């Protein structure tokens, strides 16, 4: 479930709110142990996702780095190369 959580800090352009929301959703899914809550738990689930997204956005806004920002395309290419090596038959 949590494989979709990616590093969001120090990218140019910065992480979008949809990326932050997706990471928050994956985190809450992992903690809750399910991908879709029951109707009885939906409100608590949604509140948790919103709270985690707010905390994540706050953290990203306040982090600093002396390293140059990473390029998303370059990082994606590196990930594809690692996957090709890992899953080569």
C-alpha positions in Angstrom: 0.0 0.0 0.0 2.7 2.5 0.9 4.8 2.1 -2.2 3.1 5.2 -3.6 4.5 7.5 -1.0 7.4 9.4 -2.6 9.9 11.9 -1.3 8.3 15.3 -1.7 11.0 17.6 -0.4 13.5 19.6 -2.4 12.0 19.2 -5.9 11.6 21.9 -8.5 8.8 22.6 -9.0 7.7 22.0 -5.4 5.2 19.2 -4.5 1.7 19.9 -5.5 -1.3 19.7 -3.1 -2.5 16.6 -5.1 0.9 14.9 -4.4 0.6 15.8 -0.7 -2.9 14.5 -0.6 -2.0 11.2 -2.3 0.9 10.7 0.2 -1.5 11.4 3.1 -4.1 9.0 1.8 -1.5 6.2 1.3 -0.2 6.8 4.9 -3.6 6.6 6.4 -4.5 3.5 4.4 -1.4 1.8 5.7 -2.1 2.8 9.3 -5.7 1.8 9.1 -4.9 -1.5 7.4 -7.4 -1.0 4.6 -7.7 0.8 1.3 -11.4 1.7 1.8 -13.0 2.3 5.2 -16.4 1.1 6.1 -19.2 3.7 6.0 -19.1 3.9 9.9 -15.4 4.8 9.7 -15.4 7.0 6.6 -15.6 10.3 8.5 -12.7 9.5 10.8 -10.7 8.2 7.8 -11.3 11.5 5.8 -10.4 13.6 8.9 -7.2 11.7 9.3 -6.2 12.1 5.7 -6.9 15.9 5.9 -4.9 16.2 9.1 -1.9 14.3 7.7 -2.0 16.4 4.5 -2.0 19.6 6.5 0.9 18.4 8.6 2.8 17.3 5.5 2.3 20.6 3.8 3.4 22.5 6.9 6.5 20.4 7.1 7.4 20.9 3.4 6.9 24.6 3.7 9.3 24.8 6.7 12.1 22.4 5.6 15.2 23.9 4.1 18.1 22.3 2.2 21.5 23.4 1.0 21.4 20.8 -1.8 20.2 21.9 -5.2 16.6 21.0 -6.0 16.1 17.6 -7.7 14.5 17.3 -11.2 11.4 15.1 -11.3 12.2 13.7 -14.7 15.8 12.8 -13.8 14.6 11.1 -10.5 11.9 9.2 -12.4 14.5 8.0 -15.0 16.7 6.8 -12.1 13.8 4.9 -10.6 13.0 3.2 -13.9 16.6 2.2 -14.3 16.6 0.7 -10.8 13.4 -1.2 -11.5 14.7 -2.5 -14.8 17.8 -3.9 -13.1 15.8 -5.3 -10.2 13.2 -7.0 -12.3 15.4 -8.1 -15.2 14.9 -11.8 -16.0 
